[in-house]
Amino acid sequence: MAGYSIITVDSRNVEEFGFFCVKNRKHPGYIAKLPWLQQRFEEGLRIKLILTTEDKQAGLLEYMPGEHAWRIIEAPEYFVIHCIWVASNKFPYKGMASALLEECLKDADSSDKLGVAVVTSDGSWMASKNFFIKNGFEQVDEAKPHFQLLVKPRKEGPLPAFPRNWDERLSKFQGLQLIYTNQCPYIGKAVKELPPVAEQYGIRLNLVELKNARETRRIMPSPYGVISLLYNGRLLADHPISATRLRNILERDLKLEKKS
């Protein structure tokens, strides 16, 4: 593993190393995620961070026990990967993502877990299933419009699964709603920027933060589990979006016009 090492980020050193994707400590997402992480470390969350020999951060893996996971699956006795991200375009090292994944698998074995599970997507903001399949994972479930559930079992046991009541979940949300968690720090910018955009179109964007993993798995109407933009039981976006993207949705999908 010449050129880099893998360290564990926990409650003792998270303020020193951060969490890779957002480094600006004044960013609203950084401010929101830091206390979120401190609570999650108590529930078994793990962060593995790649550091180069020049102390540059080159990759991240975040995962935690399925009983406390913030992806919309049922996966007791598994580790569930929240996100994996390597800056392969900036650093000339091969196999960084696989090295991070191996750390998780070794942790699963030493923790006597049934295996490791991950939600992937053909859409934006999530890892593709191809990487995990190359590393021995198998697809065990899928959910519309573009999500897959993959697992690498380590011993015999029940397989994780998606819920089966997506339509029922959607029907409970009326008006324009942004349902979100602070698991992804990029949510912070959306929470700050999107409500004023909705006001420009004469509609109120209701913000609902989910602060409990069990509640999130129970009511979030999309497998990603990080953010859902909804209108009268319709899912408009299942990943973080910009102010420009919201304007397009309001004009194209809701047929609203900007107020003068």
C-alpha positions as CSV (number, residue, x, y, z in Angstrom):
1,M,0.0,0.0,0.0
2,A,2.9,2.3,-0.8
3,G,2.0,6.0,-1.0
4,Y,-0.9,6.1,1.5
5,S,-2.3,4.7,4.7
6,I,-5.8,4.2,6.1
7,I,-6.7,5.7,9.4
8,T,-9.8,5.5,11.6
9,V,-11.7,8.8,12.3
10,D,-13.7,8.8,15.5
11,S,-15.0,11.1,18.1
12,R,-11.4,11.8,19.4
13,N,-9.9,13.0,16.1
14,V,-12.8,14.0,13.8
15,E,-12.3,17.7,14.5
16,E,-8.6,17.2,13.4
17,F,-9.2,15.2,10.3
18,G,-12.8,16.1,9.4
19,F,-14.8,13.9,7.1
20,F,-13.2,14.4,3.7
21,C,-16.0,15.7,1.4
22,V,-16.6,19.2,3.0
23,K,-13.4,20.7,4.5
24,N,-14.7,24.3,5.0
25,R,-15.6,24.5,8.7
26,K,-17.9,27.4,8.0
27,H,-19.9,25.5,5.4
28,P,-23.5,24.9,6.7
29,G,-23.1,21.2,5.9
30,Y,-19.9,20.9,8.0
31,I,-21.6,22.7,10.9
32,A,-24.6,20.4,10.7
33,K,-22.8,17.1,10.2
34,L,-20.1,17.4,13.0
35,P,-22.6,17.1,15.9
36,W,-24.5,14.5,13.9
37,L,-21.3,12.4,13.7
38,Q,-20.6,12.7,17.4
39,Q,-23.9,11.1,18.1
40,R,-23.5,8.4,15.5
41,F,-20.0,7.4,16.7
42,E,-21.8,6.3,19.9
43,E,-24.0,4.1,17.8
44,G,-21.1,2.4,16.1
45,L,-20.4,4.5,13.0
46,R,-17.0,4.0,11.4
47,I,-15.0,6.3,9.2
48,K,-12.0,5.1,7.3
49,L,-9.8,7.8,5.7
50,I,-7.0,7.5,3.2
51,L,-4.0,9.7,3.9
52,T,-1.1,10.1,1.5
53,T,2.5,10.2,2.7
54,E,2.1,14.0,2.2
55,D,-0.9,14.0,4.6
56,K,-3.3,14.7,1.8
57,Q,-6.8,13.2,2.1
58,A,-7.5,10.9,-0.8
59,G,-10.6,8.8,0.1
60,L,-13.3,8.1,2.6
61,L,-15.5,5.2,3.6
62,E,-18.4,5.7,6.1
63,Y,-20.4,2.7,7.4
64,M,-22.3,1.6,10.5
65,P,-24.3,-1.3,12.0
66,G,-27.5,-1.9,10.1
67,E,-29.6,-1.4,13.2
68,H,-28.6,2.3,13.2
69,A,-28.0,2.8,9.4
70,W,-29.4,5.8,7.6
71,R,-30.1,4.0,4.3
72,I,-33.7,2.8,3.8
73,I,-33.1,-0.9,4.2
74,E,-33.6,-3.5,6.9
75,A,-30.2,-5.1,7.5
76,P,-29.8,-6.2,11.2
77,E,-26.5,-7.8,12.0
78,Y,-24.8,-6.3,8.9
79,F,-22.6,-3.3,8.4
80,V,-24.2,-0.8,6.0
81,I,-22.1,1.4,3.9
82,H,-23.3,5.0,3.8
83,C,-20.7,6.3,1.3
84,I,-17.4,5.6,-0.4
85,W,-15.5,8.3,-2.2
86,V,-11.9,8.3,-3.5
87,A,-10.1,11.2,-5.3
88,S,-8.6,8.9,-8.0
89,N,-8.4,11.9,-10.4
90,K,-6.0,13.7,-8.0
91,F,-3.8,10.9,-6.7
92,P,-1.9,8.2,-8.8
93,Y,-2.7,5.3,-6.5
94,K,-4.6,2.3,-7.7
95,G,-7.0,0.2,-5.6
96,M,-7.8,2.9,-3.0
97,A,-11.6,2.1,-3.0
98,S,-11.0,-1.6,-2.8
99,A,-8.5,-1.1,0.1
100,L,-11.2,0.9,2.0
101,L,-13.8,-1.8,1.3
102,E,-11.4,-4.4,2.6
103,E,-11.2,-2.5,5.9
104,C,-14.9,-2.7,6.2
105,L,-15.0,-6.4,5.4
106,K,-12.3,-7.2,8.0
107,D,-14.3,-5.2,10.5
108,A,-17.4,-7.2,9.7
109,D,-15.5,-10.4,10.3
110,S,-14.0,-9.2,13.6
111,S,-17.4,-7.9,14.7
112,D,-19.1,-11.2,13.9
113,K,-21.5,-9.5,11.4
114,L,-23.5,-11.4,8.8
115,G,-21.9,-9.3,6.1
116,V,-21.7,-5.9,4.5
117,A,-24.6,-4.2,2.6
118,V,-24.7,-1.2,0.3
119,V,-27.4,0.7,-1.6
120,T,-26.2,1.7,-5.1
121,S,-27.8,3.7,-7.9
122,D,-27.8,4.1,-11.7
123,G,-28.5,7.8,-11.0
124,S,-26.6,10.7,-9.3
125,W,-24.8,11.0,-6.0
126,M,-24.3,7.3,-5.2
127,A,-21.8,4.7,-6.2
128,S,-22.4,2.4,-9.1
129,K,-23.1,-1.3,-8.4
130,N,-20.3,-2.3,-10.8
131,F,-17.5,-1.5,-8.3
132,F,-19.1,-3.7,-5.6
133,I,-19.8,-6.6,-8.0
134,K,-16.1,-6.6,-9.0
135,N,-15.3,-6.9,-5.3
136,G,-17.6,-9.9,-4.8
137,F,-20.9,-8.3,-3.8
138,E,-24.2,-9.7,-5.2
139,Q,-27.4,-7.9,-5.9
140,V,-30.2,-9.1,-3.6
141,D,-33.0,-6.5,-4.2
142,E,-33.9,-3.4,-6.2
143,A,-36.2,-0.4,-5.9
144,K,-37.6,2.1,-8.4
145,P,-36.5,4.1,-10.2
146,H,-32.8,3.2,-10.1
147,F,-31.6,1.7,-6.9
148,Q,-30.1,-1.6,-6.1
149,L,-29.2,-3.4,-2.8
150,L,-26.0,-5.4,-2.8
151,V,-24.5,-7.7,-0.2
152,K,-21.3,-9.5,0.5
153,P,-22.2,-12.2,3.1
154,R,-19.6,-13.3,5.6
155,K,-21.7,-16.1,7.1
156,E,-25.2,-17.7,6.8
157,G,-28.1,-15.5,7.8
158,P,-31.1,-13.5,6.5
159,L,-30.4,-11.1,3.6
160,P,-31.1,-7.4,3.9
161,A,-34.1,-6.0,1.9
162,F,-35.8,-2.8,0.8
163,P,-39.2,-1.9,2.2
164,R,-42.2,-2.8,0.0
165,N,-44.5,0.2,0.8
166,W,-43.0,3.1,-1.2
167,D,-46.3,4.3,-2.5
168,E,-47.8,4.4,1.0
169,R,-44.9,6.4,2.3
170,L,-45.2,8.9,-0.6
171,S,-48.9,9.4,0.0
172,K,-48.3,10.8,3.5
173,F,-46.5,13.9,2.3
174,Q,-48.7,16.7,1.1
175,G,-47.6,20.2,-0.1
176,L,-44.0,20.9,-1.1
177,Q,-41.7,19.2,1.4
178,L,-38.0,18.7,1.8
179,I,-37.4,15.7,4.0
180,Y,-33.7,15.4,5.0
181,T,-31.1,14.1,7.4
182,N,-27.6,15.5,8.1
183,Q,-25.8,12.3,7.1
184,C,-24.6,14.0,3.9
185,P,-23.0,17.5,4.5
186,Y,-24.1,18.7,1.1
187,I,-27.6,18.8,2.4
188,G,-26.7,21.9,4.5
189,K,-26.4,24.1,1.4
190,A,-29.7,22.9,0.0
191,V,-31.6,23.5,3.3
192,K,-30.2,27.1,3.4
193,E,-30.7,28.0,-0.3
194,L,-33.9,26.2,-1.4
195,P,-36.7,27.8,0.7
196,P,-36.1,31.3,-0.7
197,V,-36.3,30.0,-4.2
198,A,-39.7,28.4,-3.5
199,E,-41.0,31.7,-2.1
200,Q,-40.1,33.4,-5.4
201,Y,-42.7,31.1,-7.0
202,G,-45.4,31.7,-4.4
203,I,-45.1,28.3,-2.7
204,R,-43.8,27.4,0.8
205,L,-41.1,24.7,1.1
206,N,-41.6,22.9,4.3
207,L,-38.4,21.6,5.9
208,V,-38.5,18.4,7.9
209,E,-35.3,17.1,9.5
210,L,-35.2,13.5,10.5
211,K,-33.0,13.0,13.5
212,N,-33.4,9.3,14.3
213,A,-32.3,6.5,12.1
214,R,-35.2,4.2,12.9
215,E,-37.7,6.9,12.1
216,T,-35.8,7.7,8.9
217,R,-36.0,4.1,7.8
218,R,-39.7,4.0,8.6
219,I,-40.9,7.0,6.7
220,M,-38.4,8.2,4.2
221,P,-39.9,7.5,0.7
222,S,-36.6,6.8,-1.2
223,P,-33.8,4.2,-0.6
224,Y,-31.0,6.8,-0.5
225,G,-32.5,8.1,2.8
226,V,-30.6,11.4,2.8
227,I,-33.1,13.8,1.1
228,S,-36.4,13.7,-0.6
229,L,-38.1,16.6,-2.3
230,L,-41.9,15.8,-2.5
231,Y,-45.1,17.5,-3.7
232,N,-48.5,16.0,-2.9
233,G,-47.3,12.4,-2.7
234,R,-44.9,12.7,-5.7
235,L,-41.2,12.3,-5.4
236,L,-39.5,15.2,-7.3
237,A,-35.9,14.6,-6.3
238,D,-34.1,11.8,-4.4
239,H,-30.6,13.5,-4.1
240,P,-29.2,16.9,-3.2
241,I,-30.2,19.6,-5.7
242,S,-29.2,23.1,-6.4
243,A,-31.3,26.3,-6.4
244,T,-31.2,26.2,-10.2
245,R,-32.5,22.6,-10.2
246,L,-35.3,23.5,-7.9
247,R,-36.3,26.4,-10.2
248,N,-36.5,24.0,-13.1
249,I,-38.6,21.6,-11.1
250,L,-41.0,24.3,-10.0
251,E,-41.5,25.5,-13.6
252,R,-41.4,22.3,-15.5
253,D,-43.0,19.8,-13.1
254,L,-45.3,22.0,-11.0
255,K,-46.0,24.6,-13.8
256,L,-45.4,27.5,-11.5
257,E,-44.3,31.0,-12.6
258,K,-41.9,33.2,-10.8
259,K,-43.6,36.1,-9.0
260,S,-42.6,39.6,-10.0
